[in-house]
Amino acid sequence: MPFEVRDAIESELDALARIWYDAWQDGHRAVVPPELTRVRTFDSFRDRLRAALPTVRAVGAPGQPVGFCMIKDDELYQLFVSAAARGTGVAAALLADGEARLATNGVTTAWLTCAIGNNRAARFYEKAGWRFTAEIPSRLETTEGVFVLNVWRYEKRL
């Protein structure tokens, strides 16, 4: 079943932040330090979405998104789907849209990071043709400053 991927709109920031917060907690809480989990609040996700809104694409009726993806330079920066939409093809549609946007921007090799231990996400990316390249330190911006976390880096030729 094909899904329409569209630009996210400001009026759905709360719904998008809820997806991000819930999915991030589900995929990361058990594999990242509690110090990072503590600063990854609903409000922090909402603020990040507001700042990045021009790069955010969503699936779902306007005001009722079920997933989103954002890009940043040559990176597939964030991709999160609500628990109810997992396994439906929403994530694959968002991933394909993000890859297409990166390619349109002239990117030939895109990259993304995945929390070490988030095996469900890693399997999804690998199934979509992304290849693990290294374990790297990632400098994550938080409300309390930079938090360095080792992550898996994946790359894909577009």
Secondary structure as GFF3:
##gff-version 3
##sequence-region A 1 158
A	DSSP	beta_strand	5	7	.	.	.	ID=ss1
A	DSSP	three_ten_helix	10	12	.	.	.	ID=ss2
A	DSSP	alpha_helix	13	28	.	.	.	ID=ss3
A	DSSP	alpha_helix	34	39	.	.	.	ID=ss4
A	DSSP	alpha_helix	42	52	.	.	.	ID=ss5
A	DSSP	three_ten_helix	53	55	.	.	.	ID=ss6
A	DSSP	beta_strand	56	61	.	.	.	ID=ss7
A	DSSP	beta_strand	64	72	.	.	.	ID=ss8
A	DSSP	beta_strand	75	81	.	.	.	ID=ss9
A	DSSP	three_ten_helix	83	85	.	.	.	ID=ss10
A	DSSP	alpha_helix	90	104	.	.	.	ID=ss11
A	DSSP	beta_strand	109	115	.	.	.	ID=ss12
A	DSSP	alpha_helix	119	127	.	.	.	ID=ss13
A	DSSP	beta_strand	131	142	.	.	.	ID=ss14
A	DSSP	beta_strand	145	157	.	.	.	ID=ss15
###
